[in-house]
Amino acid sequence: ELGGVRMLSFSHDGEILIAGGMADYDPNSAATEGNMGLVGFSVQSGEQLFATVLDGEKGYLQTAAIHPSGMLIAAGGGGTAGDTGVGTICTLDLKQPENPVAHHLEMTVRALSLTPDSQQLLIAGMLKTAVAGQVEVWDWTGEPPAAPEDEPS
């Protein structure tokens, strides 16, 4: 149960389908206070391969990209009411999905895209004002990608 799946992505080899959303969703509430979660399924058998809850990362995972190395990058945000502009990017190696790494952002992430050469990650989102958007560009310098040290591009 992901409180409504908000993102889907296939691994590059087509063997895994990843679904993301909110892991501990309360169907009787309109709140977004649950923890983000990911579930991976075998495309061939339909069996669940992993379920990862991002403890303390509130809101929905809404978008994903997969690097050719097998690193999943999933992002979203929203958290508790009034937390527009609070977001998270989660990176996780599909070979070791129990060890996700979370990066916090000052925007609710709505979209991700890797450049064609997979050397940069573009992140688009909504700032706390809920009327302004932002795009950040992160260089892919290893696993996971490194957040920019200076002002966003």
JOFENCOR-V206773 format. One record per helix or strand of 3 or more residues. SS is the DSSP state (2 for helix, 1 for strand). FROM is the first residue (numbers start at 1). LEN is the number of residues. Records with the same first field share a line. If there is no record, write none. Layout:
SS=FROM-LEN, FROM-LEN
This chain:
1=7-4, 16-7, 35-8, 48-19, 71-8, 87-7, 101-5, 107-8, 120-8, 133-7
